[in-house]
């Protein structure tokens, strides 16, 4: 007869396995993934996509994240992404490309498989939604949430006399959940995020996301 502790150990093991978040690595090489990334980017901007020393390292990390190998020691494919950099460095374009490539990326959580596809939402869109409904559940509970230009939104939003720091609240609550992916672009550095949104949000973002920095001049000029 099995000891009670052995039965409990097996029960806990099976429950953890069933609740675990899992990525299915893409079968394509990193070169093939980058070529697909470039092709999508060029379709979006209708001109050649430029790579140079300012963005090559960041793009290499993003390609590794897309590849999705959980053994990677460079980037964690089970976390989302914060793309940080100054204006015009290509942050928003990266999110747009990922929104297409996400259809190829399969994730499993609690026995359910879903693609990492998403709609890109501007940070102010969340404020406007709260101003209309007073509810944040659709953003807090969304399996994949993508926020463009974090930090550009109004700090507080009013709904029927109730003032709410919408982005702060959404990110804090998502940090308490499992099986979700969060993607963000921002002009803010990690320290600036901490100063603006507080220690709790800064800590949650480290838990939720890999941070990738884009450097260089404004590519829109």
N, CA and C atoms as a LAMMPS dump frame, in Angstrom:
ITEM: TIMESTEP
0
ITEM: NUMBER OF ATOMS
663
ITEM: BOX BOUNDS ff ff ff
-5.0000000000000000e+02 5.0000000000000000e+02
-5.0000000000000000e+02 5.0000000000000000e+02
-5.0000000000000000e+02 5.0000000000000000e+02
ITEM: ATOMS id mol type element x y z
1 1 1 N 0.848 -1.199 0
2 1 2 C 0 0 0
3 1 3 C 0.883 1.247 0
4 2 1 N 0.491 2.248 -0.836
5 2 2 C 1.261 3.474 -0.904
6 2 3 C 1.057 4.307 0.351
7 3 1 N 2.114 4.95 0.776
8 3 2 C 1.999 5.861 1.903
9 3 3 C 1.199 7.089 1.495
10 4 1 N 0.537 7.692 2.499
11 4 2 C -0.276 8.877 2.222
12 4 3 C 0.567 9.978 1.594
13 5 1 N 1.796 10.143 2.087
14 5 2 C 2.652 11.213 1.551
15 5 3 C 2.967 10.983 0.076
16 6 1 N 3.14 9.718 -0.324
17 6 2 C 3.417 9.412 -1.721
18 6 3 C 2.211 9.742 -2.593
19 7 1 N 1.028 9.415 -2.101
20 7 2 C -0.2 9.711 -2.847
21 7 3 C -0.377 11.215 -2.986
22 8 1 N -0.126 11.944 -1.886
23 8 2 C -0.255 13.399 -1.932
24 8 3 C 0.771 14.021 -2.872
25 9 1 N 2.005 13.513 -2.821
26 9 2 C 3.051 14.024 -3.718
27 9 3 C 2.641 13.855 -5.18
28 10 1 N 2.083 12.682 -5.515
29 10 2 C 1.657 12.425 -6.88
30 10 3 C 0.495 13.319 -7.275
31 11 1 N -0.428 13.538 -6.322
32 11 2 C -1.586 14.398 -6.598
33 11 3 C -1.156 15.827 -6.872
34 12 1 N -0.218 16.332 -6.042
35 12 2 C 0.291 17.692 -6.248
36 12 3 C 1.036 17.794 -7.575
37 13 1 N 1.811 16.767 -7.906
38 13 2 C 2.578 16.766 -9.153
39 13 3 C 1.65 16.823 -10.35
40 14 1 N 0.585 16.005 -10.321
41 14 2 C -0.358 15.985 -11.432
42 14 3 C -1.107 17.305 -11.555
43 15 1 N -1.454 17.901 -10.429
44 15 2 C -2.163 19.187 -10.482
45 15 3 C -1.264 20.279 -11.041
46 16 1 N -0.001 20.314 -10.602
47 16 2 C 0.927 21.324 -11.103
48 16 3 C 1.157 21.163 -12.6
49 17 1 N 1.26 19.912 -13.06
50 17 2 C 1.459 19.661 -14.48
51 17 3 C 0.255 20.114 -15.294
52 18 1 N -0.955 19.872 -14.766
53 18 2 C -2.166 20.252 -15.493
54 18 3 C -2.347 21.756 -15.539
55 19 1 N -1.797 22.481 -14.54
56 19 2 C -1.945 23.927 -14.474
57 19 3 C -0.767 24.675 -15.095
58 20 1 N 0.254 23.937 -15.502
59 20 2 C 1.474 24.578 -15.99
60 20 3 C 1.235 25.273 -17.334
61 21 1 N 1.93 26.383 -17.503
62 21 2 C 1.919 27.109 -18.767
63 21 3 C 2.998 26.52 -19.662
64 22 1 N 2.646 26.245 -20.919
65 22 2 C 3.576 25.572 -21.823
66 22 3 C 3.559 26.238 -23.191
67 23 1 N 4.74 26.446 -23.773
68 23 2 C 4.878 26.915 -25.147
69 23 3 C 5.258 25.74 -26.034
70 24 1 N 4.76 25.764 -27.257
71 24 2 C 5.159 24.778 -28.255
72 24 3 C 6.15 25.445 -29.201
73 25 1 N 7.446 25.122 -29.096
74 25 2 C 8.457 25.802 -29.92
75 25 3 C 8.165 25.652 -31.41
76 26 1 N 8.435 26.716 -32.167
77 26 2 C 8.259 26.665 -33.61
78 26 3 C 9.348 25.791 -34.238
79 27 1 N 8.985 25.095 -35.294
80 27 2 C 9.924 24.196 -35.957
81 27 3 C 10.859 24.936 -36.903
82 28 1 N 10.611 26.222 -37.114
83 28 2 C 11.421 27.008 -38.045
84 28 3 C 12.732 27.439 -37.392
85 29 1 N 13.741 27.672 -38.221
86 29 2 C 15.015 28.186 -37.722
87 29 3 C 14.855 29.661 -37.37
88 30 1 N 15.804 30.189 -36.598
89 30 2 C 15.747 31.606 -36.238
90 30 3 C 15.86 32.492 -37.477
91 31 1 N 16.628 32.046 -38.465
92 31 2 C 16.748 32.806 -39.709
93 31 3 C 15.409 32.866 -40.431
94 32 1 N 14.705 31.748 -40.489
95 32 2 C 13.393 31.72 -41.143
96 32 3 C 12.391 32.595 -40.406
97 33 1 N 12.459 32.577 -39.081
98 33 2 C 11.555 33.409 -38.285
99 33 3 C 11.837 34.88 -38.526
100 34 1 N 13.121 35.235 -38.557
101 34 2 C 13.451 36.646 -38.805
102 34 3 C 13.005 37.08 -40.194
103 35 1 N 13.17 36.213 -41.192
104 35 2 C 12.735 36.557 -42.538
105 35 3 C 11.228 36.785 -42.588
106 36 1 N 10.48 35.961 -41.85
107 36 2 C 9.032 36.156 -41.773
108 36 3 C 8.708 37.467 -41.063
109 37 1 N 9.447 37.752 -39.992
110 37 2 C 9.271 39.013 -39.256
111 37 3 C 9.496 40.197 -40.196
112 38 1 N 10.585 40.152 -40.945
113 38 2 C 10.913 41.247 -41.865
114 38 3 C 9.827 41.408 -42.935
115 39 1 N 9.376 40.285 -43.488
116 39 2 C 8.364 40.362 -44.547
117 39 3 C 7.077 41.015 -44.043
118 40 1 N 6.643 40.631 -42.849
119 40 2 C 5.426 41.226 -42.291
120 40 3 C 5.633 42.71 -42.039
121 41 1 N 6.801 43.065 -41.466
122 41 2 C 7.096 44.472 -41.186
123 41 3 C 7.057 45.295 -42.467
124 42 1 N 7.623 44.758 -43.534
125 42 2 C 7.676 45.502 -44.793
126 42 3 C 6.296 45.634 -45.426
127 43 1 N 5.444 44.656 -45.207
128 43 2 C 4.068 44.78 -45.703
129 43 3 C 3.326 45.874 -44.935
130 44 1 N 3.603 45.988 -43.654
131 44 2 C 2.925 46.992 -42.836
132 44 3 C 3.374 48.403 -43.198
133 45 1 N 4.69 48.597 -43.322
134 45 2 C 5.213 49.952 -43.545
135 45 3 C 5.399 50.29 -45.022
136 46 1 N 5.223 49.286 -45.886
137 46 2 C 5.31 49.475 -47.339
138 46 3 C 6.656 50.063 -47.78
139 47 1 N 7.712 49.625 -47.112
140 47 2 C 9.064 50 -47.504
141 47 3 C 10.036 49.028 -46.842
142 48 1 N 11.309 49.006 -47.254
143 48 2 C 12.263 48.071 -46.643
144 48 3 C 12.39 48.278 -45.134
145 49 1 N 12.495 47.165 -44.419
146 49 2 C 12.673 47.217 -42.966
147 49 3 C 14.159 47.285 -42.658
148 50 1 N 14.562 48.315 -41.946
149 50 2 C 15.978 48.563 -41.695
150 50 3 C 16.458 47.848 -40.429
151 51 1 N 17.584 47.174 -40.56
152 51 2 C 18.262 46.631 -39.381
153 51 3 C 19.657 47.235 -39.333
154 52 1 N 20.116 47.52 -38.125
155 52 2 C 21.428 48.134 -37.93
156 52 3 C 21.887 47.82 -36.508
157 53 1 N 23.076 48.246 -36.121
158 53 2 C 23.568 47.928 -34.769
159 53 3 C 22.651 48.403 -33.639
160 54 1 N 21.785 49.382 -33.913
161 54 2 C 20.903 49.886 -32.867
162 54 3 C 19.75 48.934 -32.546
163 55 1 N 19.332 48.134 -33.508
164 55 2 C 18.186 47.257 -33.24
165 55 3 C 18.485 45.767 -33.407
166 56 1 N 19.682 45.412 -33.853
167 56 2 C 19.978 44.004 -34.127
168 56 3 C 19.915 43.125 -32.886
169 57 1 N 20.444 43.627 -31.764
170 57 2 C 20.429 42.816 -30.546
171 57 3 C 19.009 42.596 -30.048
172 58 1 N 18.204 43.658 -30.093
173 58 2 C 16.813 43.541 -29.662
174 58 3 C 16.051 42.568 -30.562
175 59 1 N 16.256 42.667 -31.86
176 59 2 C 15.565 41.782 -32.788
177 59 3 C 15.983 40.331 -32.595
178 60 1 N 17.249 40.103 -32.283
179 60 2 C 17.722 38.738 -32.024
180 60 3 C 17.003 38.137 -30.813
181 61 1 N 16.799 38.955 -29.78
182 61 2 C 16.072 38.485 -28.595
183 61 3 C 14.617 38.196 -28.919
184 62 1 N 14.006 39.062 -29.723
185 62 2 C 12.605 38.874 -30.091
186 62 3 C 12.434 37.602 -30.914
187 63 1 N 13.366 37.336 -31.821
188 63 2 C 13.311 36.11 -32.62
189 63 3 C 13.423 34.884 -31.72
190 64 1 N 14.316 34.93 -30.736
191 64 2 C 14.439 33.812 -29.795
192 64 3 C 13.143 33.627 -29.008
193 65 1 N 12.512 34.744 -28.63
194 65 2 C 11.235 34.639 -27.91
195 65 3 C 10.174 34.008 -28.814
196 66 1 N 10.103 34.427 -30.073
197 66 2 C 9.134 33.858 -31.007
198 66 3 C 9.375 32.363 -31.179
199 67 1 N 10.632 31.969 -31.305
200 67 2 C 11 30.562 -31.453
201 67 3 C 10.402 29.737 -30.308
202 68 1 N 10.512 30.257 -29.085
203 68 2 C 9.759 29.678 -27.976
204 68 3 C 10.366 28.485 -27.275
205 69 1 N 11.674 28.337 -27.327
206 69 2 C 12.299 27.204 -26.643
207 69 3 C 12.434 27.51 -25.16
208 70 1 N 11.805 26.69 -24.329
209 70 2 C 11.774 26.95 -22.894
210 70 3 C 13.13 26.754 -22.225
211 71 1 N 14.074 26.146 -22.939
212 71 2 C 15.411 25.942 -22.384
213 71 3 C 16.291 27.179 -22.579
214 72 1 N 15.782 28.185 -23.272
215 72 2 C 16.571 29.393 -23.512
216 72 3 C 16.943 30.066 -22.2
217 73 1 N 18.226 30.397 -22.054
218 73 2 C 18.698 31.083 -20.858
219 73 3 C 18.779 32.597 -21.085
220 74 1 N 18.487 33.018 -22.328
221 74 2 C 18.616 34.43 -22.68
222 74 3 C 17.307 35.168 -22.492
223 75 1 N 16.193 34.507 -22.835
224 75 2 C 14.882 35.139 -22.735
225 75 3 C 13.858 34.081 -22.366
226 76 1 N 12.867 34.465 -21.571
227 76 2 C 11.872 33.515 -21.077
228 76 3 C 10.643 33.533 -21.988
229 77 1 N 10.404 32.465 -22.768
230 77 2 C 9.266 32.457 -23.69
231 77 3 C 7.919 32.312 -22.997
232 78 1 N 7.925 32.039 -21.692
233 78 2 C 6.678 31.917 -20.94
234 78 3 C 6.231 33.249 -20.338
235 79 1 N 6.988 34.295 -20.629
236 79 2 C 6.6 35.649 -20.243
237 79 3 C 6.291 36.454 -21.492
238 80 1 N 5.574 37.563 -21.305
239 80 2 C 5.33 38.488 -22.392
240 80 3 C 6.537 39.388 -22.616
241 81 1 N 6.298 40.532 -23.26
242 81 2 C 7.39 41.432 -23.618
243 81 3 C 7.039 42.878 -23.285
244 82 1 N 8.012 43.603 -22.736
245 82 2 C 7.973 45.058 -22.669
246 82 3 C 9.035 45.562 -23.636
247 83 1 N 8.602 46.294 -24.665
248 83 2 C 9.525 46.883 -25.624
249 83 3 C 9.698 48.346 -25.255
250 84 1 N 10.887 48.707 -24.791
251 84 2 C 11.152 50.054 -24.285
252 84 3 C 12.146 50.771 -25.187
253 85 1 N 11.875 52.042 -25.454
254 85 2 C 12.798 52.818 -26.273
255 85 3 C 12.23 54.19 -26.563
256 86 1 N 13.049 55.044 -27.121
257 86 2 C 12.614 56.406 -27.411
258 86 3 C 11.702 56.425 -28.631
259 87 1 N 11.12 57.569 -28.917
260 87 2 C 10.164 57.721 -30.006
261 87 3 C 10.775 57.363 -31.356
262 88 1 N 10.039 56.577 -32.132
263 88 2 C 10.456 56.275 -33.491
264 88 3 C 11.448 55.153 -33.661
265 89 1 N 11.75 54.419 -32.613
266 89 2 C 12.742 53.341 -32.726
267 89 3 C 12.141 52.031 -33.242
268 90 1 N 10.824 51.972 -33.388
269 90 2 C 10.204 50.789 -33.978
270 90 3 C 9.449 49.901 -33.015
271 91 1 N 9.125 50.414 -31.836
272 91 2 C 8.44 49.601 -30.815
273 91 3 C 7.048 49.162 -31.276
274 92 1 N 6.277 50.122 -31.756
275 92 2 C 4.899 49.813 -32.158
276 92 3 C 4.873 48.853 -33.34
277 93 1 N 5.817 49.014 -34.26
278 93 2 C 5.878 48.112 -35.404
279 93 3 C 6.147 46.684 -34.954
280 94 1 N 7.009 46.514 -33.975
281 94 2 C 7.293 45.172 -33.453
282 94 3 C 6.023 44.531 -32.905
283 95 1 N 5.236 45.299 -32.154
284 95 2 C 3.981 44.756 -31.63
285 95 3 C 3.029 44.383 -32.759
286 96 1 N 2.967 45.223 -33.789
287 96 2 C 2.095 44.918 -34.93
288 96 3 C 2.524 43.617 -35.602
289 97 1 N 3.839 43.435 -35.778
290 97 2 C 4.336 42.205 -36.4
291 97 3 C 4.01 40.996 -35.519
292 98 1 N 4.213 41.134 -34.222
293 98 2 C 3.928 40.028 -33.302
294 98 3 C 2.447 39.664 -33.29
295 99 1 N 1.582 40.659 -33.526
296 99 2 C 0.142 40.371 -33.547
297 99 3 C -0.213 39.434 -34.701
298 100 1 N 0.586 39.475 -35.793
299 100 2 C 0.397 38.54 -36.904
300 100 3 C 1.078 37.199 -36.618
301 101 1 N 2.329 37.26 -36.19
302 101 2 C 3.072 36.024 -35.923
303 101 3 C 2.456 35.225 -34.776
304 102 1 N 1.718 35.906 -33.908
305 102 2 C 1.098 35.23 -32.771
306 102 3 C 0.165 34.095 -33.164
307 103 1 N -0.398 34.166 -34.39
308 103 2 C -1.274 33.087 -34.837
309 103 3 C -0.509 31.774 -34.987
310 104 1 N 0.807 31.842 -35.165
311 104 2 C 1.634 30.643 -35.315
312 104 3 C 2.053 30.068 -33.968
313 105 1 N 1.995 30.884 -32.921
314 105 2 C 2.536 30.496 -31.619
315 105 3 C 1.436 29.877 -30.764
316 106 1 N 1.615 28.635 -30.401
317 106 2 C 0.618 27.914 -29.618
318 106 3 C 1.067 27.789 -28.162
319 107 1 N 0.132 28.072 -27.26
320 107 2 C 0.382 28.018 -25.814
321 107 3 C -0.656 27.116 -25.177
322 108 1 N -0.239 26.389 -24.16
323 108 2 C -1.173 25.529 -23.428
324 108 3 C -1.2 25.921 -21.962
325 109 1 N -2.419 26.04 -21.431
326 109 2 C -2.575 26.328 -20.001
327 109 3 C -3.812 25.618 -19.491
328 110 1 N -3.628 24.88 -18.411
329 110 2 C -4.704 24.101 -17.804
330 110 3 C -5.412 23.218 -18.829
331 111 1 N -4.599 22.618 -19.699
332 111 2 C -5.135 21.667 -20.672
333 111 3 C -5.739 22.297 -21.908
334 112 1 N -5.834 23.622 -21.956
335 112 2 C -6.411 24.305 -23.114
336 112 3 C -5.294 24.946 -23.939
337 113 1 N -5.388 24.804 -25.246
338 113 2 C -4.388 25.369 -26.151
339 113 3 C -4.972 26.573 -26.877
340 114 1 N -4.193 27.642 -26.981
341 114 2 C -4.659 28.842 -27.652
342 114 3 C -3.491 29.532 -28.354
343 115 1 N -3.769 30.276 -29.425
344 115 2 C -2.708 31.008 -30.123
345 115 3 C -2.414 32.324 -29.414
346 116 1 N -1.179 32.813 -29.551
347 116 2 C -0.798 34.083 -28.933
348 116 3 C -1.105 35.248 -29.88
349 117 1 N -2.302 35.253 -30.422
350 117 2 C -2.725 36.36 -31.274
351 117 3 C -3.39 37.417 -30.402
352 118 1 N -3.322 38.671 -30.832
353 118 2 C -3.883 39.73 -30.005
354 118 3 C -4.188 40.971 -30.837
355 119 1 N -4.998 41.838 -30.258
356 119 2 C -5.28 43.144 -30.819
357 119 3 C -4.421 44.163 -30.09
358 120 1 N -3.78 45.053 -30.828
359 120 2 C -2.965 46.095 -30.211
360 120 3 C -3.877 47.23 -29.747
361 121 1 N -3.848 47.517 -28.462
362 121 2 C -4.663 48.584 -27.875
363 121 3 C -3.759 49.711 -27.401
364 122 1 N -4.122 50.947 -27.719
365 122 2 C -3.38 52.076 -27.168
366 122 3 C -3.734 52.212 -25.691
367 123 1 N -2.777 52.655 -24.891
368 123 2 C -3.013 52.79 -23.451
369 123 3 C -4.257 53.632 -23.161
370 124 1 N -4.474 54.673 -23.943
371 124 2 C -5.627 55.539 -23.721
372 124 3 C -6.948 54.821 -24.031
373 125 1 N -6.905 53.769 -24.87
374 125 2 C -8.118 52.989 -25.153
375 125 3 C -8.683 52.377 -23.874
376 126 1 N -7.794 51.939 -22.981
377 126 2 C -8.252 51.35 -21.723
378 126 3 C -8.932 52.4 -20.863
379 127 1 N -8.358 53.614 -20.852
380 127 2 C -8.988 54.711 -20.109
381 127 3 C -10.377 55.009 -20.656
382 128 1 N -10.497 55.079 -21.964
383 128 2 C -11.776 55.409 -22.584
384 128 3 C -12.828 54.335 -22.314
385 129 1 N -12.389 53.069 -22.318
386 129 2 C -13.319 51.979 -22.025
387 129 3 C -13.83 52.073 -20.594
388 130 1 N -12.924 52.389 -19.654
389 130 2 C -13.338 52.535 -18.256
390 130 3 C -14.279 53.715 -18.089
391 131 1 N -14.025 54.81 -18.794
392 131 2 C -14.878 55.99 -18.697
393 131 3 C -16.303 55.695 -19.151
394 132 1 N -16.461 54.713 -20.07
395 132 2 C -17.791 54.358 -20.573
396 132 3 C -18.504 53.341 -19.69
397 133 1 N -17.732 52.37 -19.157
398 133 2 C -18.368 51.237 -18.474
399 133 3 C -18.063 51.147 -16.982
400 134 1 N -16.943 51.749 -16.55
401 134 2 C -16.536 51.632 -15.151
402 134 3 C -15.995 50.253 -14.807
403 135 1 N -15.697 49.441 -15.827
404 135 2 C -15.271 48.057 -15.6
405 135 3 C -13.951 47.784 -16.302
406 136 1 N -13.074 47.043 -15.645
407 136 2 C -11.769 46.693 -16.21
408 136 3 C -11.612 45.188 -16.441
409 137 1 N -12.659 44.422 -16.161
410 137 2 C -12.54 42.963 -16.195
411 137 3 C -12.073 42.431 -17.543
412 138 1 N -12.521 43.043 -18.64
413 138 2 C -12.161 42.525 -19.96
414 138 3 C -10.669 42.646 -20.223
415 139 1 N -10.014 43.611 -19.569
416 139 2 C -8.563 43.774 -19.716
417 139 3 C -7.807 42.947 -18.69
418 140 1 N -8.322 42.886 -17.49
419 140 2 C -7.666 42.122 -16.427
420 140 3 C -7.669 40.63 -16.749
421 141 1 N -8.777 40.138 -17.31
422 141 2 C -8.936 38.698 -17.517
423 141 3 C -8.562 38.233 -18.909
424 142 1 N -8.186 39.159 -19.793
425 142 2 C -7.865 38.789 -21.164
426 142 3 C -6.635 37.887 -21.194
427 143 1 N -6.737 36.788 -21.956
428 143 2 C -5.624 35.839 -21.998
429 143 3 C -4.353 36.491 -22.556
430 144 1 N -4.518 37.304 -23.598
431 144 2 C -3.389 38.015 -24.194
432 144 3 C -3.765 39.486 -24.316
433 145 1 N -3.02 40.342 -23.636
434 145 2 C -3.284 41.782 -23.643
435 145 3 C -2.067 42.518 -24.185
436 146 1 N -2.301 43.415 -25.144
437 146 2 C -1.219 44.192 -25.73
438 146 3 C -1.525 45.681 -25.567
439 147 1 N -0.614 46.41 -24.912
440 147 2 C -0.796 47.829 -24.622
441 147 3 C 0.298 48.622 -25.317
442 148 1 N -0.105 49.519 -26.188
443 148 2 C 0.831 50.381 -26.903
444 148 3 C 0.972 51.717 -26.186
445 149 1 N 2.194 52.209 -26.093
446 149 2 C 2.5 53.532 -25.531
447 149 3 C 2.09 53.674 -24.061
448 150 1 N 2.469 52.69 -23.262
449 150 2 C 2.247 52.796 -21.829
450 150 3 C 2.945 54.048 -21.296
451 151 1 N 2.227 54.849 -20.531
452 151 2 C 2.787 56.083 -19.989
453 151 3 C 2.325 57.324 -20.717
454 152 1 N 1.705 57.133 -21.88
455 152 2 C 1.217 58.29 -22.646
456 152 3 C -0.23 58.638 -22.298
457 153 1 N -0.888 57.74 -21.572
458 153 2 C -2.299 57.924 -21.243
459 153 3 C -2.482 58.918 -20.094
460 154 1 N -3.685 59.444 -19.957
461 154 2 C -4.014 60.266 -18.789
462 154 3 C -3.864 59.406 -17.542
463 155 1 N -3.325 59.979 -16.498
464 155 2 C -3.017 59.186 -15.306
465 155 3 C -4.276 58.656 -14.631
466 156 1 N -5.316 59.481 -14.548
467 156 2 C -6.568 59.081 -13.915
468 156 3 C -7.728 59.232 -14.89
469 157 1 N -8.744 58.375 -14.702
470 157 2 C -9.958 58.439 -15.51
471 157 3 C -11.152 58.441 -14.577
472 158 1 N -12.167 59.205 -14.943
473 158 2 C -13.341 59.389 -14.09
474 158 3 C -14.523 58.6 -14.643
475 159 1 N -15.178 57.845 -13.76
476 159 2 C -16.432 57.176 -14.112
477 159 3 C -17.428 57.37 -12.967
478 160 1 N -18.459 58.141 -13.222
479 160 2 C -19.527 58.391 -12.244
480 160 3 C -18.956 58.786 -10.886
481 161 1 N -18.014 59.714 -10.91
482 161 2 C -17.438 60.227 -9.67
483 161 3 C -16.311 59.4 -9.104
484 162 1 N -16.034 58.243 -9.713
485 162 2 C -14.977 57.357 -9.233
486 162 3 C -13.725 57.557 -10.067
487 163 1 N -12.656 58.028 -9.456
488 163 2 C -11.388 58.218 -10.161
489 163 3 C -10.544 56.945 -10.052
490 164 1 N -9.993 56.553 -11.175
491 164 2 C -9.232 55.303 -11.22
492 164 3 C -7.963 55.486 -12.037
493 165 1 N -6.837 54.997 -11.505
494 165 2 C -5.614 54.891 -12.292
495 165 3 C -5.697 53.57 -13.045
496 166 1 N -6.224 53.64 -14.25
497 166 2 C -6.645 52.455 -14.994
498 166 3 C -5.493 51.507 -15.294
499 167 1 N -4.441 52.023 -15.902
500 167 2 C -3.329 51.136 -16.289
501 167 3 C -2.663 50.521 -15.071
502 168 1 N -2.512 51.306 -14.033
503 168 2 C -1.914 50.797 -12.795
504 168 3 C -2.746 49.65 -12.244
505 169 1 N -4.058 49.827 -12.21
506 169 2 C -4.949 48.809 -11.672
507 169 3 C -4.925 47.541 -12.517
508 170 1 N -4.976 47.689 -13.839
509 170 2 C -4.986 46.524 -14.726
510 170 3 C -3.705 45.707 -14.565
511 171 1 N -2.562 46.376 -14.554
512 171 2 C -1.287 45.658 -14.47
513 171 3 C -1.097 45.004 -13.108
514 172 1 N -1.528 45.677 -12.05
515 172 2 C -1.436 45.07 -10.723
516 172 3 C -2.265 43.794 -10.652
517 173 1 N -3.483 43.844 -11.188
518 173 2 C -4.364 42.675 -11.111
519 173 3 C -3.892 41.544 -12.015
520 174 1 N -3.364 41.886 -13.183
521 174 2 C -2.855 40.821 -14.062
522 174 3 C -1.653 40.126 -13.44
523 175 1 N -0.904 40.838 -12.628
524 175 2 C 0.241 40.239 -11.966
525 175 3 C -0.131 39.169 -10.969
526 176 1 N -1.389 39.167 -10.536
527 176 2 C -1.862 38.169 -9.58
528 176 3 C -2.451 36.941 -10.257
529 177 1 N -2.467 36.929 -11.589
530 177 2 C -3.082 35.834 -12.323
531 177 3 C -2.019 34.966 -12.986
532 178 1 N -2.447 33.825 -13.501
533 178 2 C -1.55 32.896 -14.18
534 178 3 C -2.104 32.594 -15.572
535 179 1 N -1.227 32.124 -16.442
536 179 2 C -1.668 31.692 -17.755
537 179 3 C -2.001 32.815 -18.716
538 180 1 N -1.514 34.027 -18.437
539 180 2 C -1.767 35.168 -19.308
540 180 3 C -0.453 35.675 -19.911
541 181 1 N -0.584 36.38 -21.022
542 181 2 C 0.56 37.04 -21.638
543 181 3 C 0.253 38.524 -21.796
544 182 1 N 1.248 39.351 -21.479
545 182 2 C 1.105 40.802 -21.576
546 182 3 C 2.226 41.352 -22.446
547 183 1 N 1.843 42.188 -23.401
548 183 2 C 2.805 42.833 -24.3
549 183 3 C 2.639 44.342 -24.189
550 184 1 N 3.758 45.048 -24.102
551 184 2 C 3.716 46.492 -23.859
552 184 3 C 4.804 47.175 -24.679
553 185 1 N 4.476 48.337 -25.24
554 185 2 C 5.509 49.234 -25.753
555 185 3 C 5.454 50.51 -24.927
556 186 1 N 6.611 51.114 -24.705
557 186 2 C 6.653 52.307 -23.862
558 186 3 C 7.924 53.108 -24.117
559 187 1 N 7.826 54.403 -23.919
560 187 2 C 9.011 55.261 -23.954
561 187 3 C 9.716 55.286 -22.605
562 188 1 N 9.091 54.703 -21.596
563 188 2 C 9.613 54.758 -20.233
564 188 3 C 10.643 53.662 -19.989
565 189 1 N 11.635 53.968 -19.173
566 189 2 C 12.582 52.96 -18.707
567 189 3 C 11.975 52.236 -17.505
568 190 1 N 12.64 51.188 -17.053
569 190 2 C 12.15 50.466 -15.867
570 190 3 C 12.063 51.398 -14.661
571 191 1 N 13.072 52.244 -14.471
572 191 2 C 13.056 53.17 -13.335
573 191 3 C 11.932 54.181 -13.455
574 192 1 N 11.669 54.654 -14.668
575 192 2 C 10.589 55.615 -14.872
576 192 3 C 9.226 54.97 -14.653
577 193 1 N 9.087 53.72 -15.056
578 193 2 C 7.843 52.99 -14.787
579 193 3 C 7.621 52.874 -13.283
580 194 1 N 8.682 52.573 -12.553
581 194 2 C 8.575 52.456 -11.107
582 194 3 C 8.188 53.789 -10.479
583 195 1 N 8.787 54.882 -10.956
584 195 2 C 8.458 56.201 -10.411
585 195 3 C 7.016 56.597 -10.725
586 196 1 N 6.554 56.256 -11.919
587 196 2 C 5.238 56.716 -12.38
588 196 3 C 4.096 55.849 -11.839
589 197 1 N 4.29 54.526 -11.865
590 197 2 C 3.212 53.605 -11.489
591 197 3 C 3.401 52.971 -10.114
592 198 1 N 4.596 53.1 -9.542
593 198 2 C 4.828 52.553 -8.215
594 198 3 C 5.562 51.224 -8.218
595 199 1 N 6.031 50.847 -7.037
596 199 2 C 6.827 49.623 -6.882
597 199 3 C 6.056 48.371 -7.266
598 200 1 N 4.767 48.348 -6.941
599 200 2 C 3.969 47.144 -7.178
600 200 3 C 3.859 46.832 -8.675
601 201 1 N 3.577 47.857 -9.48
602 201 2 C 3.478 47.646 -10.923
603 201 3 C 4.845 47.257 -11.496
604 202 1 N 5.895 47.94 -11.066
605 202 2 C 7.24 47.614 -11.55
606 202 3 C 7.585 46.157 -11.255
607 203 1 N 7.234 45.701 -10.058
608 203 2 C 7.492 44.317 -9.68
609 203 3 C 6.661 43.348 -10.511
610 204 1 N 5.386 43.711 -10.743
611 204 2 C 4.502 42.853 -11.532
612 204 3 C 5.016 42.712 -12.969
613 205 1 N 5.506 43.802 -13.547
614 205 2 C 5.991 43.743 -14.917
615 205 3 C 7.222 42.857 -15.042
616 206 1 N 8.083 42.87 -14.035
617 206 2 C 9.239 41.966 -14.058
618 206 3 C 8.783 40.508 -13.993
619 207 1 N 7.688 40.289 -13.292
620 207 2 C 7.128 38.949 -13.179
621 207 3 C 6.449 38.522 -14.477
622 208 1 N 5.792 39.465 -15.145
623 208 2 C 4.985 39.164 -16.319
624 208 3 C 5.765 39.16 -17.629
625 209 1 N 6.82 39.972 -17.712
626 209 2 C 7.414 40.269 -19.016
627 209 3 C 8.937 40.243 -19.013
628 210 1 N 9.482 39.919 -20.174
629 210 2 C 10.875 40.217 -20.492
630 210 3 C 10.921 41.667 -20.962
631 211 1 N 11.969 42.396 -20.596
632 211 2 C 12.132 43.769 -21.071
633 211 3 C 13.228 43.819 -22.128
634 212 1 N 12.89 44.403 -23.266
635 212 2 C 13.831 44.537 -24.378
636 212 3 C 13.947 46.015 -24.725
637 213 1 N 15.176 46.486 -24.86
638 213 2 C 15.414 47.902 -25.135
639 213 3 C 15.782 48.111 -26.604
640 214 1 N 15.106 49.083 -27.222
641 214 2 C 15.428 49.499 -28.576
642 214 3 C 16.134 50.846 -28.504
643 215 1 N 17.279 50.952 -29.146
644 215 2 C 18.033 52.205 -29.125
645 215 3 C 18.094 52.792 -30.537
646 216 1 N 18.668 53.971 -30.631
647 216 2 C 18.849 54.588 -31.935
648 216 3 C 18.009 55.83 -32.141
649 217 1 N 18.143 56.395 -33.324
650 217 2 C 17.44 57.622 -33.667
651 217 3 C 16.027 57.308 -34.159
652 218 1 N 15.253 58.362 -34.348
653 218 2 C 13.885 58.247 -34.863
654 218 3 C 13.927 57.728 -36.295
655 219 1 N 13.423 56.513 -36.515
656 219 2 C 13.45 55.898 -37.84
657 219 3 C 12.349 56.431 -38.755
658 220 1 N 11.451 57.218 -38.205
659 220 2 C 10.367 57.749 -39.029
660 220 3 C 10.825 58.936 -39.861
661 221 1 N 11.95 59.529 -39.483
662 221 2 C 12.427 60.723 -40.193
663 221 3 C 13.126 60.339 -41.504
